[in-house]
Amino acid sequence: QVQLVESGGGLVQPGGSLRLSCAASGSIFSINAMGWYRQAPGKQRELVAVITSGGSANYADSVKGRFTISRDNAKNTVYLQMNSLKPEDTAVYYCKANVFTSRWLEVWGQGTLVTVSS
């Protein structure tokens, strides 16, 4: 069984920074793309950023220039550095990974709440 565990959420003032982490554990043979999604109250879940196993990254237009996704393949961990946070970044942030065990699986974390407020 594969699990993703997120950490690093919390309350931050506008203009501040947070770093989210997501660690995958279990019977993992390999991990392809890893990504971060978010869901604000009353809104649909949306893609924030995704990174391939080779390190190629893509971002939602709303976070370009402010957020940076990275990963440590040796630790099966993906990070999201969030700078210049805005109130509209407030959401539950979810990690997702495409993981190969005995077959390819799409695995989601439980989510971590980020609140941007003064």
N, CA and C atoms as a LAMMPS dump frame, in Angstrom:
ITEM: TIMESTEP
0
ITEM: NUMBER OF ATOMS
354
ITEM: BOX BOUNDS ff ff ff
-5.0000000000000000e+02 5.0000000000000000e+02
-5.0000000000000000e+02 5.0000000000000000e+02
-5.0000000000000000e+02 5.0000000000000000e+02
ITEM: ATOMS id mol type element x y z
1 1 1 N 0.838 -1.182 0
2 1 2 C 0 0 0
3 1 3 C 0.883 1.245 0
4 2 1 N 0.506 2.245 -0.78
5 2 2 C 1.28 3.471 -0.89
6 2 3 C 0.527 4.602 -0.219
7 3 1 N 1.251 5.406 0.531
8 3 2 C 0.663 6.567 1.185
9 3 3 C 1.455 7.819 0.842
10 4 1 N 0.727 8.94 0.746
11 4 2 C 1.345 10.249 0.619
12 4 3 C 0.974 11.053 1.853
13 5 1 N 1.974 11.618 2.499
14 5 2 C 1.733 12.395 3.706
15 5 3 C 2.259 13.805 3.488
16 6 1 N 1.339 14.787 3.547
17 6 2 C 1.716 16.192 3.377
18 6 3 C 2.005 16.834 4.727
19 7 1 N 2.814 17.866 4.703
20 7 2 C 3.075 18.662 5.898
21 7 3 C 3.475 20.068 5.47
22 8 1 N 3.419 21.002 6.424
23 8 2 C 3.899 22.346 6.171
24 8 3 C 2.83 23.409 6.027
25 9 1 N 1.566 23.011 6.055
26 9 2 C 0.507 24.01 5.965
27 9 3 C 0.398 24.826 7.242
28 10 1 N -0.426 25.868 7.177
29 10 2 C -0.63 26.687 8.354
30 10 3 C -1.177 28.055 8.004
31 11 1 N -1.108 28.947 8.98
32 11 2 C -1.585 30.322 8.818
33 11 3 C -0.406 31.242 8.54
34 12 1 N -0.541 32.066 7.508
35 12 2 C 0.529 32.993 7.151
36 12 3 C -0.095 34.308 6.702
37 13 1 N 0.601 35.39 6.929
38 13 2 C 0.11 36.703 6.518
39 13 3 C 0.332 36.911 5.018
40 14 1 N -0.471 37.751 4.41
41 14 2 C -0.232 38.088 2.991
42 14 3 C 1.185 38.564 2.772
43 15 1 N 1.788 38.073 1.686
44 15 2 C 3.176 38.398 1.399
45 15 3 C 4.167 37.426 1.999
46 16 1 N 3.693 36.557 2.862
47 16 2 C 4.571 35.6 3.517
48 16 3 C 4.858 34.374 2.674
49 17 1 N 5.573 33.419 3.274
50 17 2 C 5.998 32.209 2.588
51 17 3 C 5.689 30.965 3.415
52 18 1 N 5.485 29.883 2.717
53 18 2 C 5.342 28.566 3.332
54 18 3 C 5.984 27.541 2.405
55 19 1 N 6.429 26.435 3.001
56 19 2 C 6.964 25.325 2.21
57 19 3 C 6.21 24.067 2.562
58 20 1 N 5.564 23.485 1.569
59 20 2 C 4.851 22.232 1.759
60 20 3 C 5.749 21.068 1.345
61 21 1 N 5.578 19.955 2.056
62 21 2 C 6.292 18.727 1.723
63 21 3 C 5.295 17.599 1.576
64 22 1 N 5.628 16.642 0.735
65 22 2 C 4.785 15.455 0.549
66 22 3 C 5.704 14.261 0.351
67 23 1 N 5.632 13.33 1.269
68 23 2 C 6.487 12.151 1.222
69 23 3 C 5.67 10.913 0.9
70 24 1 N 6.15 10.136 -0.061
71 24 2 C 5.503 8.889 -0.435
72 24 3 C 6.192 7.73 0.278
73 25 1 N 5.385 6.79 0.752
74 25 2 C 5.94 5.617 1.428
75 25 3 C 5.141 4.385 1.034
76 26 1 N 5.772 3.229 1.231
77 26 2 C 5.115 1.978 0.89
78 26 3 C 5.949 1.188 -0.093
79 27 1 N 5.306 0.244 -0.749
80 27 2 C 5.987 -0.624 -1.707
81 27 3 C 6.059 0.059 -3.067
82 28 1 N 7.023 0.944 -3.206
83 28 2 C 7.152 1.786 -4.399
84 28 3 C 8.291 1.287 -5.265
85 29 1 N 7.976 1.046 -6.537
86 29 2 C 9.034 0.702 -7.482
87 29 3 C 9.559 1.955 -8.158
88 30 1 N 8.641 2.809 -8.573
89 30 2 C 9.045 4.09 -9.161
90 30 3 C 7.886 5.072 -9.093
91 31 1 N 8.224 6.348 -9.22
92 31 2 C 7.233 7.412 -9.217
93 31 3 C 7.43 8.257 -10.459
94 32 1 N 6.36 8.483 -11.17
95 32 2 C 6.439 9.323 -12.361
96 32 3 C 6.134 10.756 -11.934
97 33 1 N 5.099 11.345 -12.461
98 33 2 C 4.8 12.732 -12.125
99 33 3 C 4.31 12.865 -10.688
100 34 1 N 4.68 13.968 -10.069
101 34 2 C 4.16 14.349 -8.749
102 34 3 C 3.64 15.771 -8.87
103 35 1 N 2.562 16.044 -8.159
104 35 2 C 1.988 17.371 -8.304
105 35 3 C 1.27 17.853 -7.069
106 36 1 N 0.978 19.136 -7.092
107 36 2 C 0.203 19.764 -6.026
108 36 3 C -1.082 20.329 -6.626
109 37 1 N -2.157 20.113 -5.929
110 37 2 C -3.466 20.635 -6.294
111 37 3 C -4.014 21.379 -5.086
112 38 1 N -5.013 22.207 -5.316
113 38 2 C -5.641 22.885 -4.188
114 38 3 C -7.136 23.019 -4.418
115 39 1 N -7.842 23.107 -3.307
116 39 2 C -9.291 23.277 -3.366
117 39 3 C -9.697 24.314 -2.332
118 40 1 N -10.189 25.431 -2.821
119 40 2 C -10.685 26.49 -1.947
120 40 3 C -12.15 26.218 -1.619
121 41 1 N -12.648 26.792 -0.541
122 41 2 C -14.058 26.578 -0.162
123 41 3 C -15.009 26.96 -1.287
124 42 1 N -15.907 26.047 -1.634
125 42 2 C -16.889 26.315 -2.665
126 42 3 C -16.381 26.246 -4.085
127 43 1 N -15.129 25.822 -4.257
128 43 2 C -14.543 25.763 -5.596
129 43 3 C -14.07 24.355 -5.914
130 44 1 N -13.84 24.103 -7.196
131 44 2 C -13.329 22.81 -7.612
132 44 3 C -11.838 22.709 -7.351
133 45 1 N -11.368 21.472 -7.216
134 45 2 C -9.939 21.251 -7.059
135 45 3 C -9.241 21.648 -8.354
136 46 1 N -8.089 22.323 -8.216
137 46 2 C -7.357 22.783 -9.391
138 46 3 C -5.877 22.441 -9.269
139 47 1 N -5.253 22.301 -10.426
140 47 2 C -3.825 22.022 -10.466
141 47 3 C -3.051 23.275 -10.091
142 48 1 N -2.061 23.111 -9.244
143 48 2 C -1.167 24.207 -8.88
144 48 3 C 0.158 24.06 -9.633
145 49 1 N 0.767 22.887 -9.511
146 49 2 C 2.056 22.652 -10.154
147 49 3 C 2.287 21.156 -10.261
148 50 1 N 3.043 20.769 -11.287
149 50 2 C 3.371 19.36 -11.478
150 50 3 C 4.825 19.26 -11.922
151 51 1 N 5.48 18.174 -11.523
152 51 2 C 6.873 17.974 -11.887
153 51 3 C 7.083 16.521 -12.282
154 52 1 N 7.827 16.311 -13.364
155 52 2 C 8.112 14.952 -13.817
156 52 3 C 9.291 14.372 -13.04
157 53 1 N 9.542 13.093 -13.237
158 53 2 C 10.677 12.458 -12.566
159 53 3 C 11.997 13.062 -13.044
160 54 1 N 11.999 13.632 -14.226
161 54 2 C 13.203 14.274 -14.752
162 54 3 C 13.381 15.713 -14.331
163 55 1 N 12.375 16.259 -13.64
164 55 2 C 12.503 17.608 -13.117
165 55 3 C 11.823 18.696 -13.92
166 56 1 N 11.119 18.343 -14.974
167 56 2 C 10.384 19.352 -15.743
168 56 3 C 9.116 19.744 -14.992
169 57 1 N 8.9 21.055 -14.877
170 57 2 C 7.787 21.553 -14.07
171 57 3 C 6.845 22.43 -14.886
172 58 1 N 5.582 22.393 -14.495
173 58 2 C 4.577 23.28 -15.061
174 58 3 C 3.738 23.854 -13.939
175 59 1 N 3.26 25.074 -14.155
176 59 2 C 2.546 25.793 -13.112
177 59 3 C 1.24 26.372 -13.632
178 60 1 N 0.291 26.521 -12.739
179 60 2 C -0.9 27.293 -13.049
180 60 3 C -0.494 28.758 -13.213
181 61 1 N -1.171 29.456 -14.103
182 61 2 C -0.828 30.856 -14.346
183 61 3 C -0.907 31.688 -13.067
184 62 1 N -1.817 31.336 -12.192
185 62 2 C -2.045 32.121 -10.983
186 62 3 C -0.89 32.061 -9.989
187 63 1 N 0.001 31.076 -10.148
188 63 2 C 1.098 30.932 -9.183
189 63 3 C 2.47 31.094 -9.817
190 64 1 N 2.527 31.263 -11.134
191 64 2 C 3.813 31.406 -11.811
192 64 3 C 4.589 32.596 -11.25
193 65 1 N 5.866 32.359 -11
194 65 2 C 6.713 33.411 -10.453
195 65 3 C 6.666 33.523 -8.94
196 66 1 N 5.705 32.84 -8.309
197 66 2 C 5.591 32.893 -6.847
198 66 3 C 5.84 31.534 -6.203
199 67 1 N 5.414 30.473 -6.862
200 67 2 C 5.552 29.122 -6.312
201 67 3 C 6.625 28.363 -7.094
202 68 1 N 7.322 27.474 -6.389
203 68 2 C 8.308 26.613 -7.021
204 68 3 C 8.116 25.186 -6.54
205 69 1 N 7.971 24.263 -7.495
206 69 2 C 7.852 22.85 -7.162
207 69 3 C 9.211 22.194 -7.378
208 70 1 N 9.554 21.278 -6.489
209 70 2 C 10.801 20.532 -6.622
210 70 3 C 10.589 19.139 -6.033
211 71 1 N 11.526 18.244 -6.295
212 71 2 C 11.395 16.902 -5.738
213 71 3 C 12.759 16.317 -5.445
214 72 1 N 12.749 15.386 -4.495
215 72 2 C 13.933 14.616 -4.147
216 72 3 C 13.578 13.16 -4.441
217 73 1 N 14.049 12.651 -5.56
218 73 2 C 13.672 11.292 -5.963
219 73 3 C 14.199 10.234 -4.994
220 74 1 N 15.328 10.488 -4.379
221 74 2 C 15.888 9.524 -3.426
222 74 3 C 15.005 9.39 -2.187
223 75 1 N 14.277 10.462 -1.877
224 75 2 C 13.407 10.46 -0.698
225 75 3 C 11.934 10.303 -1.065
226 76 1 N 11.645 10.157 -2.358
227 76 2 C 10.249 10.057 -2.818
228 76 3 C 9.412 11.212 -2.272
229 77 1 N 9.98 12.396 -2.325
230 77 2 C 9.351 13.565 -1.727
231 77 3 C 9.26 14.706 -2.734
232 78 1 N 8.128 15.399 -2.692
233 78 2 C 7.93 16.585 -3.526
234 78 3 C 7.667 17.77 -2.602
235 79 1 N 8.134 18.925 -3.024
236 79 2 C 8.013 20.139 -2.223
237 79 3 C 7.29 21.221 -3.033
238 80 1 N 6.687 22.146 -2.31
239 80 2 C 6.111 23.328 -2.949
240 80 3 C 6.507 24.537 -2.109
241 81 1 N 7.404 25.339 -2.645
242 81 2 C 7.801 26.584 -1.996
243 81 3 C 6.849 27.673 -2.463
244 82 1 N 6.15 28.276 -1.531
245 82 2 C 5.149 29.293 -1.852
246 82 3 C 5.587 30.633 -1.276
247 83 1 N 5.841 31.589 -2.138
248 83 2 C 6.256 32.93 -1.737
249 83 3 C 5.199 33.948 -2.158
250 84 1 N 5.278 35.126 -1.58
251 84 2 C 4.348 36.217 -1.921
252 84 3 C 2.902 35.735 -1.876
253 85 1 N 2.57 35.06 -0.813
254 85 2 C 1.236 34.474 -0.703
255 85 3 C 0.154 35.538 -0.638
256 86 1 N -0.983 35.198 -1.244
257 86 2 C -2.131 36.098 -1.307
258 86 3 C -3.323 35.428 -0.621
259 87 1 N -4.291 36.196 -0.163
260 87 2 C -5.48 35.597 0.444
261 87 3 C -6.165 34.586 -0.479
262 88 1 N -6.108 34.816 -1.766
263 88 2 C -6.748 33.884 -2.703
264 88 3 C -5.999 32.561 -2.842
265 89 1 N -4.834 32.447 -2.23
266 89 2 C -4.128 31.167 -2.188
267 89 3 C -4.65 30.27 -1.067
268 90 1 N -5.53 30.79 -0.246
269 90 2 C -6.109 29.998 0.839
270 90 3 C -6.879 28.815 0.285
271 91 1 N -6.504 27.624 0.737
272 91 2 C -7.114 26.391 0.231
273 91 3 C -6.529 25.199 0.974
274 92 1 N -7.157 24.047 0.772
275 92 2 C -6.535 22.79 1.168
276 92 3 C -5.658 22.342 -0.003
277 93 1 N -4.411 22.075 0.281
278 93 2 C -3.45 21.677 -0.748
279 93 3 C -3.248 20.161 -0.668
280 94 1 N -3.381 19.524 -1.824
281 94 2 C -3.258 18.081 -1.931
282 94 3 C -2.075 17.714 -2.814
283 95 1 N -1.409 16.667 -2.412
284 95 2 C -0.321 16.103 -3.199
285 95 3 C -0.867 14.909 -3.977
286 96 1 N -0.388 14.741 -5.197
287 96 2 C -0.754 13.575 -5.995
288 96 3 C 0.484 13.02 -6.661
289 97 1 N 0.545 11.682 -6.756
290 97 2 C 1.681 11.04 -7.414
291 97 3 C 1.206 9.86 -8.245
292 98 1 N 1.85 9.647 -9.363
293 98 2 C 1.634 8.448 -10.178
294 98 3 C 2.732 7.462 -9.794
295 99 1 N 2.322 6.4 -9.131
296 99 2 C 3.257 5.475 -8.484
297 99 3 C 3.139 4.093 -9.103
298 100 1 N 4.291 3.46 -9.36
299 100 2 C 4.279 2.083 -9.842
300 100 3 C 4.665 1.157 -8.702
301 101 1 N 3.742 0.271 -8.36
302 101 2 C 4.026 -0.782 -7.399
303 101 3 C 4.07 -2.075 -8.217
304 102 1 N 2.985 -2.792 -8.252
305 102 2 C 2.869 -3.903 -9.197
306 102 3 C 2.113 -3.432 -10.442
307 103 1 N 1.578 -2.228 -10.355
308 103 2 C 0.882 -1.579 -11.462
309 103 3 C 0.889 -0.086 -11.181
310 104 1 N 0.495 0.72 -12.176
311 104 2 C 0.47 2.163 -11.964
312 104 3 C -0.757 2.552 -11.148
313 105 1 N -0.52 3.397 -10.147
314 105 2 C -1.582 3.884 -9.289
315 105 3 C -1.528 5.401 -9.23
316 106 1 N -2.687 6.035 -9.121
317 106 2 C -2.77 7.469 -8.862
318 106 3 C -3.106 7.616 -7.383
319 107 1 N -2.187 8.184 -6.636
320 107 2 C -2.329 8.25 -5.181
321 107 3 C -2.44 9.71 -4.745
322 108 1 N -3.363 9.97 -3.83
323 108 2 C -3.568 11.312 -3.284
324 108 3 C -3.219 11.341 -1.803
325 109 1 N -2.718 12.476 -1.36
326 109 2 C -2.523 12.698 0.062
327 109 3 C -3.815 13.164 0.707
328 110 1 N -3.755 13.368 2.023
329 110 2 C -4.951 13.721 2.774
330 110 3 C -5.239 15.219 2.762
331 111 1 N -4.27 16.006 2.334
332 111 2 C -4.446 17.452 2.251
333 111 3 C -3.882 18.183 3.456
334 112 1 N -3.434 19.4 3.219
335 112 2 C -2.956 20.268 4.293
336 112 3 C -3.504 21.673 4.036
337 113 1 N -4.012 22.297 5.095
338 113 2 C -4.69 23.585 4.952
339 113 3 C -3.687 24.732 4.98
340 114 1 N -3.8 25.596 4
341 114 2 C -3.02 26.835 3.95
342 114 3 C -3.997 27.997 4.041
343 115 1 N -3.804 28.849 5.035
344 115 2 C -4.655 30.011 5.224
345 115 3 C -3.797 31.262 5.158
346 116 1 N -4.137 32.153 4.242
347 116 2 C -3.41 33.41 4.079
348 116 3 C -4.327 34.539 4.54
349 117 1 N -3.987 35.103 5.663
350 117 2 C -4.86 36.118 6.264
351 117 3 C -4.064 36.992 7.214
352 118 1 N -4.481 38.237 7.31
353 118 2 C -3.857 39.153 8.274
354 118 3 C -4.641 39.149 9.577
